[in-house]
Amino acid sequence: MRTRRWSSLLAVLSAATLAAEPGPGTHLNFLSCPLLHDTTPNCWTARYAGETYFIGAERGPAESYLPQMKHQVLVEGVVTDEPRICGGRVLRPLRVSVMPELDLSCDAPVLPADGLTPPTPPARGSAPPAARASEVLGPVGSFMRTPEPQPPFTDREFRIDFDFGTDIIVDQMQRRVIEILTYARTARASRLVITGHSATTLLSNGERLAEPRGLGEQRARKIADVFANLGTPRERMQVDWAESSEAHDGRTDAARRRVRVRVIL
């Protein structure tokens, strides 16, 4: 009788554990120490609520910044049912922000590969643009050029995303800067309206993680400086920012860390 009761209890506990596992489509936002694995290429994972998640791999310079030892990372993503990579569940889309504060507890040794399935190595080089690359910005580097915009031209709004707590422009967003300026000059824009935002992230455990006050202004001024350095007259730029973090919902918080650029013809 005791054996039967014990088996029943195990079955209940197992069912509860499976029910607690986040299913595909679940949004997760959590802080964790990154773990580096000795695969080829090296990959990073993070643990949260008893589960392992794949959060990146060593790549070329065109990708986002990778996690760092001795720093927690903010992981924001959507759970998928894709095959595990490096033993971790795959989140897509995925945003990983390196927290600026030093955390000496995040200093684990490099872990062995131990038969883990590594990510597919990135392809070498880059595909040529679908259309002729624009030269309106001059020699900004062929790998940064964007296809030449085609008419008809209208007022457009662009978004430049940022990692949590920083005004650093990652590689993908540097290309967005070139895209914005290429469009503005080809369309002969009269002015650019630049608005910076900071945001609060609602973590999956219910806690709230707010960016520093003033970061929206800092981001807006940073973008304006970049535009000016690339030849946009400051008198054609209007720089503004939100005074406080926007509302947070745990689903779209990463997209709220941004600078909006409206191109006015």
Backbone as numpy.savetxt, mean C-alpha at the origin, in Angstrom:
# Nx Ny Nz CAx CAy CAz Cx Cy Cz
-18.01 -43.67 28.13 -18.84 -42.46 28.13 -17.98 -41.21 28.13
-16.91 -41.20 28.96 -16.02 -40.04 29.00 -15.35 -39.81 27.65
-14.96 -40.91 26.99 -14.32 -40.79 25.68 -15.26 -40.16 24.68
-16.53 -40.58 24.73 -17.50 -40.02 23.79 -17.71 -38.54 24.05
-17.80 -38.16 25.34 -17.98 -36.74 25.68 -16.76 -35.92 25.25
-15.58 -36.49 25.47 -14.36 -35.78 25.08 -14.29 -35.58 23.57
-14.68 -36.59 22.79 -14.70 -36.48 21.34 -15.70 -35.41 20.89
-16.85 -35.37 21.58 -17.85 -34.36 21.24 -17.32 -32.96 21.52
-16.60 -32.80 22.64 -16.04 -31.50 22.99 -15.00 -31.08 21.97
-14.16 -32.02 21.52 -13.16 -31.69 20.51 -13.82 -31.27 19.21
-14.89 -31.92 18.86 -15.59 -31.58 17.63 -16.15 -30.16 17.71
-16.71 -29.81 18.87 -17.24 -28.46 19.06 -16.14 -27.43 18.96
-15.02 -27.70 19.63 -13.90 -26.76 19.60 -13.34 -26.61 18.20
-13.23 -27.71 17.46 -12.72 -27.64 16.10 -13.65 -26.84 15.21
-14.94 -27.02 15.38 -15.90 -26.26 14.59 -15.82 -24.78 14.90
-15.62 -24.45 16.18 -15.49 -23.05 16.58 -14.24 -22.43 15.99
-13.15 -23.20 15.94 -11.90 -22.69 15.38 -12.05 -22.40 13.90
-12.69 -23.35 13.17 -12.89 -23.14 11.74 -13.78 -21.95 11.48
-14.81 -21.76 12.33 -15.72 -20.64 12.14 -15.01 -19.31 12.37
-13.95 -19.35 13.23 -13.24 -18.10 13.56 -12.27 -17.70 12.46
-11.90 -18.65 11.59 -10.96 -18.31 10.52 -11.62 -17.37 9.52
-10.94 -16.27 9.18 -11.55 -15.32 8.23 -11.68 -15.93 6.85
-12.85 -15.83 6.26 -13.08 -16.37 4.94 -12.71 -15.39 3.85
-12.68 -15.84 2.60 -12.38 -14.95 1.48 -13.32 -13.74 1.47
-12.74 -12.58 1.20 -13.51 -11.35 1.20 -13.46 -10.60 2.51
-12.88 -11.22 3.55 -12.78 -10.55 4.85 -11.67 -9.50 4.82
-12.00 -8.30 5.26 -11.01 -7.24 5.36 -10.26 -7.37 6.69
-8.94 -7.33 6.64 -8.12 -7.42 7.84 -7.19 -6.22 7.91
-7.11 -5.63 9.08 -6.15 -4.56 9.38 -5.50 -4.91 10.71
-4.21 -5.13 10.71 -3.57 -5.51 11.97 -2.10 -5.09 12.00
-1.59 -4.94 13.22 -0.18 -4.67 13.46 0.51 -5.97 13.83
1.73 -6.17 13.29 2.44 -7.40 13.56 3.93 -7.20 13.29
4.75 -8.07 13.86 6.17 -8.09 13.54 6.37 -8.89 12.25
7.10 -8.37 11.28 7.33 -9.13 10.05 8.34 -10.25 10.27
8.16 -11.34 9.53 9.06 -12.49 9.59 9.64 -12.72 8.20
10.97 -12.85 8.12 11.66 -13.04 6.85 12.03 -14.51 6.68
11.75 -15.05 5.49 12.02 -16.47 5.20 13.09 -16.59 4.13
13.95 -17.59 4.28 15.07 -17.79 3.38 14.65 -18.58 2.14
13.67 -18.05 1.43 13.24 -18.66 0.17 13.93 -17.93 -0.98
13.64 -18.35 -2.20 14.19 -17.68 -3.38 13.04 -17.26 -4.29
12.69 -15.97 -4.39 13.27 -14.87 -3.61 12.82 -14.91 -2.16
13.54 -14.15 -1.29 13.14 -14.07 0.11 11.71 -13.55 0.21
10.98 -14.06 1.18 9.61 -13.58 1.36 9.35 -13.20 2.81
8.31 -12.42 3.00 7.92 -11.92 4.32 6.52 -12.42 4.66
6.33 -12.78 5.92 5.01 -13.14 6.42 4.76 -12.39 7.72
3.52 -12.43 8.18 3.14 -11.82 9.46 2.08 -12.69 10.10
2.08 -12.74 11.41 1.11 -13.56 12.14 0.05 -12.66 12.76
-1.20 -13.13 12.69 -2.29 -12.42 13.35 -3.38 -13.42 13.73
-3.80 -13.38 14.99 -4.89 -14.22 15.51 -4.66 -15.69 15.18
-3.41 -16.15 15.32 -3.10 -17.55 15.12 -2.94 -17.98 13.68
-2.99 -17.04 12.73 -2.87 -17.36 11.32 -1.67 -16.62 10.72
-1.11 -17.19 9.65 0.03 -16.60 8.96 -0.43 -16.00 7.64
0.09 -14.80 7.32 -0.28 -14.12 6.08 0.97 -13.72 5.31
0.93 -13.92 4.02 2.03 -13.50 3.13 1.92 -12.00 2.91
3.03 -11.26 3.15 2.98 -9.80 3.05 4.04 -9.21 2.12
4.72 -10.04 1.35 5.66 -9.45 0.39 6.87 -10.31 0.13
7.61 -9.93 -0.91 8.83 -10.64 -1.28 9.82 -9.66 -1.84
11.10 -10.05 -1.83 12.13 -9.21 -2.40 11.85 -9.00 -3.88
11.84 -7.75 -4.31 11.49 -7.43 -5.69 12.46 -6.40 -6.23
12.17 -5.97 -7.45 12.96 -4.92 -8.05 12.56 -3.56 -7.50
13.21 -2.49 -7.97 12.98 -1.15 -7.43 11.63 -0.56 -7.76
10.84 -1.22 -8.64 9.56 -0.63 -9.04 8.46 -0.89 -8.03
8.71 -1.73 -7.01 7.66 -2.10 -6.08 7.69 -1.24 -4.82
6.70 -1.46 -3.93 6.61 -0.71 -2.68 7.77 -1.08 -1.76
7.93 -0.28 -0.75 8.97 -0.57 0.23 8.62 -1.81 1.03
9.62 -2.62 1.33 9.42 -3.87 2.03 9.45 -3.65 3.54
8.96 -4.64 4.32 9.06 -4.55 5.78 10.51 -4.41 6.24
10.66 -4.00 7.49 11.98 -3.85 8.08 12.00 -4.54 9.43
13.11 -5.18 9.74 13.27 -5.75 11.06 13.31 -4.61 12.09
12.91 -4.92 13.30 12.85 -3.99 14.43 11.79 -2.91 14.25
10.84 -3.18 13.36 9.70 -2.29 13.17 8.46 -3.14 12.92
7.36 -2.81 13.60 6.10 -3.45 13.27 5.63 -2.98 11.90
4.73 -3.74 11.32 4.10 -3.33 10.07 2.59 -3.28 10.28
1.98 -2.33 9.60 0.52 -2.28 9.51 0.13 -3.02 8.24
-0.60 -4.10 8.40 -1.04 -4.92 7.26 -2.52 -4.64 7.02
-2.85 -4.25 5.80 -4.24 -3.98 5.43 -4.53 -4.74 4.13
-5.50 -5.64 4.17 -5.78 -6.42 2.98 -7.07 -7.19 3.08
-7.37 -7.86 1.98 -8.59 -8.66 1.87 -8.19 -10.12 1.68
-8.75 -11.00 2.51 -8.42 -12.42 2.46 -8.93 -13.03 1.15
-8.09 -13.85 0.53 -8.48 -14.56 -0.69 -8.41 -16.06 -0.42
-8.87 -16.84 -1.41 -8.75 -18.30 -1.33 -7.64 -18.81 -2.24
-6.71 -17.92 -2.61 -5.58 -18.32 -3.45 -4.66 -19.26 -2.68
-3.88 -20.09 -3.39 -2.93 -20.98 -2.70 -1.96 -20.18 -1.84
-1.59 -20.74 -0.73 -0.68 -20.07 0.19 0.67 -19.80 -0.47
1.27 -18.69 -0.08 2.62 -18.35 -0.51 3.48 -18.23 0.75
4.60 -18.94 0.76 5.49 -18.95 1.93 4.74 -19.34 3.20
3.75 -20.21 3.04 3.00 -20.69 4.19 1.93 -19.73 4.67
1.79 -18.59 4.01 0.84 -17.58 4.46 -0.34 -17.43 3.52
-1.49 -17.11 4.09 -2.66 -16.83 3.27 -2.41 -15.54 2.49
-3.01 -15.45 1.32 -2.77 -14.33 0.42 -3.85 -13.27 0.63
-3.42 -12.03 0.78 -4.31 -10.89 0.88 -4.20 -10.08 -0.41
-5.36 -9.74 -0.98 -5.35 -8.98 -2.23 -6.63 -8.18 -2.34
-6.57 -6.85 -2.43 -5.36 -6.03 -2.45 -4.67 -6.04 -1.08
-3.42 -5.63 -1.08 -2.59 -5.65 0.13 -1.82 -4.35 0.23
-1.86 -3.75 1.43 -1.02 -2.60 1.74 -0.23 -2.92 3.01
1.07 -2.68 2.96 1.94 -2.91 4.12 2.69 -1.63 4.40
2.51 -1.09 5.60 3.20 0.14 6.00 4.16 -0.16 7.14
5.40 0.28 7.00 6.39 0.11 8.06 6.14 1.20 9.11
5.91 0.79 10.34 5.67 1.76 11.41 6.99 2.43 11.78
6.98 3.74 12.00 8.25 4.46 12.22 8.91 4.16 13.57
8.12 3.75 14.56 8.68 3.52 15.89 9.55 2.26 15.93
10.67 2.34 16.61 11.55 1.19 16.79 10.90 0.20 17.75
10.89 -1.06 17.41 10.32 -2.12 18.24 11.32 -3.28 18.26
12.09 -3.36 19.34 13.15 -4.35 19.42 12.62 -5.77 19.52
11.34 -5.94 19.80 10.78 -7.29 19.83 10.61 -7.85 18.42
10.65 -6.98 17.42 10.52 -7.42 16.03 11.90 -7.67 15.44
12.61 -8.61 16.01 13.99 -8.87 15.57 14.24 -10.37 15.51
13.31 -11.10 14.92 13.46 -12.55 14.81 14.52 -12.89 13.77
15.21 -14.02 13.92 16.20 -14.43 12.91 15.50 -14.81 11.61
16.29 -14.83 10.52 15.75 -15.27 9.23 15.36 -16.73 9.36
14.13 -17.04 8.94 13.61 -18.39 9.09 13.95 -19.24 7.88
14.20 -20.54 8.07 14.53 -21.40 6.92 13.33 -21.58 6.01
13.61 -21.93 4.76 12.54 -22.12 3.79 11.64 -23.28 4.17
12.24 -24.38 4.62 11.47 -25.53 5.11 10.37 -25.98 4.15
10.68 -26.02 2.87 9.72 -26.53 1.90 8.58 -25.59 1.57
8.66 -24.34 1.99 7.59 -23.39 1.70 7.53 -23.11 0.20
6.34 -22.82 -0.29 6.18 -22.43 -1.68 6.51 -20.95 -1.82
7.61 -20.61 -2.50 8.00 -19.21 -2.61 7.17 -18.48 -3.64
7.20 -17.16 -3.62 6.50 -16.40 -4.66 7.21 -16.56 -6.00
6.51 -16.33 -7.07 7.10 -16.38 -8.40 8.06 -15.21 -8.56
9.32 -15.45 -8.95 10.26 -14.34 -9.13 9.74 -13.33 -10.14
9.99 -12.05 -9.91 9.51 -11.04 -10.86 10.21 -11.16 -12.20
9.50 -10.82 -13.25 10.09 -10.83 -14.59 11.11 -9.71 -14.70
12.16 -9.96 -15.43 13.19 -8.95 -15.63 12.74 -7.95 -16.69
13.11 -6.70 -16.47 12.75 -5.66 -17.43 11.30 -5.28 -17.30
10.84 -4.43 -18.19 9.45 -4.00 -18.18 8.92 -3.97 -19.60
7.63 -4.20 -19.71 7.01 -4.21 -21.03 6.93 -2.80 -21.58
7.04 -2.63 -22.89 6.94 -1.30 -23.47 5.52 -0.77 -23.30
5.35 0.56 -23.24 4.01 1.12 -23.10 3.16 0.78 -24.30
1.83 0.71 -24.06 0.90 0.36 -25.13 0.88 1.43 -26.21
1.15 2.68 -25.81 1.17 3.78 -26.76 2.53 4.48 -26.67
2.79 5.35 -27.63 4.07 6.07 -27.64 4.22 6.88 -26.35
5.38 6.72 -25.70 5.62 7.42 -24.45 5.71 8.92 -24.68
5.11 9.67 -23.78 5.14 11.13 -23.89 6.50 11.66 -23.49
6.94 12.70 -24.18 8.21 13.35 -23.84 7.97 14.78 -23.37
6.71 15.06 -22.97 6.37 16.42 -22.59 7.13 16.88 -21.35
7.56 15.93 -20.50 8.31 16.29 -19.29 9.82 16.25 -19.51
10.24 15.93 -20.73 11.67 15.88 -20.98 12.29 14.60 -20.47
13.60 14.61 -20.17 14.32 13.39 -19.79 14.08 13.01 -18.33
12.88 12.54 -18.01 12.61 12.10 -16.64 13.01 10.65 -16.43
13.55 10.02 -17.46 13.90 8.61 -17.37 12.88 7.79 -18.11
13.33 6.97 -19.04 12.40 6.23 -19.89 11.49 5.31 -19.07
12.00 4.75 -17.95 11.18 3.82 -17.17 10.08 4.54 -16.41
10.15 5.89 -16.32 9.13 6.65 -15.61 8.13 7.29 -16.56
8.38 7.25 -17.85 7.48 7.91 -18.79 6.16 7.19 -18.88
5.12 7.92 -19.19 3.79 7.34 -19.36 3.34 7.54 -20.80
2.37 6.74 -21.26 1.87 6.94 -22.63 1.33 8.35 -22.82
1.49 8.86 -24.01 1.03 10.21 -24.32 -0.49 10.28 -24.24
-1.05 11.18 -23.42 -2.52 11.28 -23.30 -3.14 11.70 -24.63
-4.33 11.21 -24.86 -5.03 11.50 -26.12 -6.29 12.33 -25.84
-6.62 13.25 -26.73 -7.86 14.03 -26.56 -9.08 13.12 -26.78
-10.27 13.58 -26.34 -10.55 14.92 -25.79 -10.09 15.04 -24.34
-9.66 16.22 -23.96 -9.19 16.48 -22.61 -10.29 17.15 -21.80
-10.42 16.72 -20.55 -11.40 17.30 -19.62 -10.74 17.47 -18.27
-11.41 18.19 -17.36 -10.94 18.25 -15.98 -10.89 16.82 -15.43
-9.80 16.50 -14.72 -9.66 15.15 -14.16 -9.13 15.23 -12.73
-9.47 14.20 -11.95 -8.93 14.11 -10.59 -8.10 12.84 -10.47
-6.92 12.97 -9.87 -6.01 11.86 -9.65 -5.79 11.69 -8.15
-5.34 10.50 -7.77 -5.08 10.22 -6.35 -3.67 9.67 -6.18
-2.95 10.22 -5.22 -1.62 9.74 -4.87 -1.72 9.12 -3.47
-1.46 7.83 -3.36 -1.61 7.11 -2.10 -0.31 7.13 -1.29
-0.47 6.97 0.03 0.68 6.98 0.93 0.58 5.83 1.92
1.74 5.34 2.35 1.77 4.40 3.45 1.39 5.13 4.73
1.06 4.36 5.76 0.61 4.96 7.02 1.72 5.78 7.66
1.37 7.00 8.07 2.25 7.82 8.90 3.42 8.47 8.19
3.40 8.56 6.86 4.55 9.10 6.15 4.12 9.93 4.95
5.04 10.79 4.48 4.81 11.52 3.22 5.73 11.02 2.12
6.37 9.88 2.35 7.27 9.30 1.35 6.45 8.83 0.14
6.93 9.16 -1.04 6.25 8.78 -2.28 6.90 7.49 -2.79
6.19 6.38 -2.70 6.75 5.10 -3.13 6.83 5.06 -4.65
7.53 4.06 -5.18 7.84 4.02 -6.61 6.59 4.10 -7.49
5.55 3.32 -7.14 4.35 3.34 -7.98 3.74 4.73 -8.03
3.77 5.44 -6.89 3.17 6.77 -6.84 4.07 7.82 -7.51
5.36 7.56 -7.61 6.21 8.44 -8.41 5.77 8.40 -9.87
5.39 7.22 -10.33 4.86 7.11 -11.68 3.53 7.85 -11.80
2.73 7.84 -10.74 1.47 8.58 -10.76 1.74 10.08 -10.89
2.77 10.57 -10.20 3.14 11.98 -10.32 3.46 12.32 -11.78
4.24 11.46 -12.43 4.57 11.69 -13.84 3.32 11.64 -14.70
2.42 10.72 -14.39 1.16 10.62 -15.15 0.35 11.92 -15.02
0.27 12.45 -13.81 -0.51 13.68 -13.57 0.09 14.85 -14.35
1.40 15.03 -14.21 2.04 16.17 -14.87 2.01 16.01 -16.39
2.15 14.79 -16.88 2.07 14.56 -18.32 0.69 14.96 -18.84
-0.35 14.55 -18.12 -1.70 14.90 -18.54 -1.91 16.41 -18.47
-1.47 17.02 -17.36 -1.70 18.46 -17.18 -1.03 19.28 -18.28
0.18 18.92 -18.64 0.89 19.72 -19.66 0.37 19.44 -21.06
0.05 18.18 -21.34 -0.48 17.87 -22.66 -1.84 18.53 -22.85
-2.67 18.55 -21.80 -4.00 19.15 -21.89 -3.98 20.66 -21.69
-2.78 21.22 -21.42 -2.63 22.66 -21.19 -3.53 23.14 -20.04
-3.37 22.50 -18.89 -4.16 22.83 -17.72 -3.86 24.25 -17.24
-4.89 24.91 -16.72 -4.70 26.27 -16.19 -4.22 26.24 -14.75
-4.63 25.20 -13.99 -4.17 25.11 -12.61 -4.35 23.70 -12.08
-3.65 23.41 -10.98 -3.73 22.14 -10.28 -4.17 22.41 -8.84
-5.21 21.76 -8.41 -5.70 21.89 -7.03 -5.24 20.66 -6.26
-4.38 20.87 -5.27 -3.74 19.79 -4.52 -4.31 19.79 -3.10
-4.91 18.68 -2.69 -5.52 18.58 -1.36 -4.97 17.35 -0.64
-4.38 17.56 0.52 -3.79 16.49 1.30 -4.73 15.98 2.39
-4.65 14.68 2.67 -5.49 14.05 3.69 -4.66 13.12 4.57
-5.01 13.07 5.83 -4.52 12.02 6.72 -5.71 11.13 7.06
-5.47 10.01 7.73 -6.56 9.07 7.98 -6.33 8.28 9.25
-7.40 7.70 9.73 -7.37 6.77 10.85 -7.73 5.39 10.34
-7.02 4.37 10.79 -7.31 2.99 10.39 -8.01 2.27 11.55
-9.14 1.66 11.26 -9.84 0.83 12.23 -9.26 -0.58 12.14
-8.57 -0.99 13.20 -7.95 -2.31 13.21 -9.00 -3.40 13.43
-8.66 -4.60 13.05 -9.60 -5.72 13.16 -9.92 -6.07 14.60
-9.05 -5.68 15.53 -9.32 -5.94 16.95 -10.14 -4.82 17.60
-10.59 -3.85 16.80 -11.44 -2.78 17.32 -10.69 -1.52 17.70
-9.35 -1.59 17.76 -8.58 -0.40 18.10 -8.50 0.54 16.90
-8.18 1.81 17.18 -8.06 2.81 16.13 -6.62 3.32 16.09
-6.09 3.43 14.89 -4.71 3.87 14.69 -4.75 5.14 13.86
-4.46 6.28 14.49 -4.59 7.58 13.82 -3.24 8.10 13.37
-3.21 8.69 12.19 -2.00 9.35 11.72 -1.79 10.67 12.45
-0.56 11.17 12.48 -0.28 12.43 13.18 -1.04 13.60 12.58
-1.42 14.53 13.44 -2.06 15.75 12.96 -1.06 16.53 12.09
-1.55 17.15 11.07 -0.70 17.94 10.19 -0.11 17.15 9.04
-0.33 15.83 9.02 0.28 15.03 7.97 -0.38 15.31 6.62
-1.67 15.64 6.61 -2.33 16.00 5.36 -1.69 17.21 4.72
-1.40 18.23 5.53 -0.71 19.42 5.02 0.68 19.07 4.52
1.39 18.25 5.29 2.75 17.85 4.92 2.76 17.14 3.57
1.79 16.25 3.36 1.72 15.53 2.10 1.41 16.47 0.94
0.47 17.38 1.15 0.09 18.30 0.07 1.27 19.18 -0.33
1.98 19.70 0.65 3.13 20.56 0.36 4.25 19.76 -0.29
4.40 18.50 0.09 5.42 17.65 -0.52 5.13 17.47 -2.01
3.89 17.20 -2.35 3.53 17.01 -3.75 3.71 18.31 -4.53
3.33 19.42 -3.92 3.51 20.71 -4.59 4.99 20.98 -4.85
5.85 20.64 -3.91 7.29 20.82 -4.10 7.80 19.95 -5.24
7.32 18.71 -5.30 7.73 17.81 -6.38 7.29 18.36 -7.73
6.03 18.81 -7.80 5.54 19.40 -9.05 6.38 20.60 -9.46
6.71 21.46 -8.48 7.50 22.65 -8.77 8.89 22.26 -9.27
9.48 21.24 -8.64 10.82 20.81 -9.06 10.81 20.23 -10.47
9.65 19.76 -10.90 9.52 19.21 -12.25 8.98 20.24 -13.24
8.99 21.52 -12.83 8.72 22.59 -13.77 7.34 23.20 -13.75
6.48 22.82 -12.79 5.14 23.43 -12.73 5.22 24.74 -11.95
4.81 25.87 -12.53 4.86 27.15 -11.82 3.97 27.10 -10.57
4.48 27.60 -9.47 3.72 27.56 -8.22 2.45 28.40 -8.30
2.46 29.44 -9.11 1.25 30.26 -9.21 0.10 29.51 -9.87
0.39 28.38 -10.50 -0.67 27.58 -11.10 -1.14 26.47 -10.16
-0.61 26.44 -8.95 -0.99 25.41 -8.00 -1.75 26.01 -6.82
-2.84 25.37 -6.44 -3.58 25.71 -5.24 -3.41 24.57 -4.26
-2.82 24.85 -3.09 -2.49 23.80 -2.13 -3.42 23.90 -0.92
-4.08 22.81 -0.59 -5.03 22.78 0.52 -4.89 21.44 1.24
-5.55 21.31 2.40 -5.49 20.06 3.14 -6.66 20.00 4.11
-7.00 18.79 4.51 -8.03 18.58 5.51 -7.40 18.73 6.89
-8.13 19.37 7.79 -7.56 19.66 9.11 -7.53 18.44 10.03
-8.35 17.43 9.76 -8.41 16.26 10.64 -8.57 15.00 9.82
-8.36 13.86 10.50 -8.51 12.57 9.82 -9.96 12.35 9.43
-10.15 11.66 8.32 -11.50 11.36 7.87 -12.08 10.18 8.65
-13.37 9.94 8.43 -14.03 8.80 9.08 -13.35 7.50 8.66
-13.44 6.47 9.50 -12.79 5.19 9.22 -13.81 4.07 9.35
-13.65 3.06 8.49 -14.62 1.97 8.48 -13.96 0.58 8.46
-12.62 0.53 8.45 -11.94 -0.76 8.43 -11.89 -1.40 7.06
-12.42 -0.74 6.04 -12.45 -1.31 4.69 -11.76 -0.41 3.67
-11.99 0.89 3.79 -11.45 1.83 2.80 -10.43 2.79 3.42
-9.95 2.48 4.61 -9.08 3.41 5.33 -7.77 3.67 4.60
-7.18 2.64 3.98 -5.91 2.83 3.30 -6.04 3.82 2.15
-7.18 3.81 1.47 -7.39 4.72 0.33 -7.60 6.16 0.77
-7.81 6.39 2.06 -8.03 7.76 2.56 -6.71 8.47 2.87
-5.61 7.72 2.90 -4.29 8.34 3.10 -3.79 8.78 1.74
-4.05 10.01 1.38 -3.84 10.38 -0.01 -3.66 11.88 -0.19
-3.26 12.21 -1.39 -3.34 13.59 -1.90 -4.19 13.53 -3.16
-5.22 14.35 -3.22 -6.05 14.44 -4.41 -5.51 15.61 -5.26
-5.38 15.36 -6.55 -4.91 16.40 -7.48 -5.97 16.57 -8.56
-6.58 17.75 -8.58 -7.56 18.05 -9.63 -6.89 18.88 -10.71
-6.95 18.38 -11.93 -6.37 19.07 -13.07 -7.49 19.89 -13.70
-7.36 21.22 -13.65 -8.39 22.14 -14.16 -7.91 22.72 -15.48
-8.72 22.58 -16.52 -8.34 23.11 -17.83 -8.71 24.58 -17.95
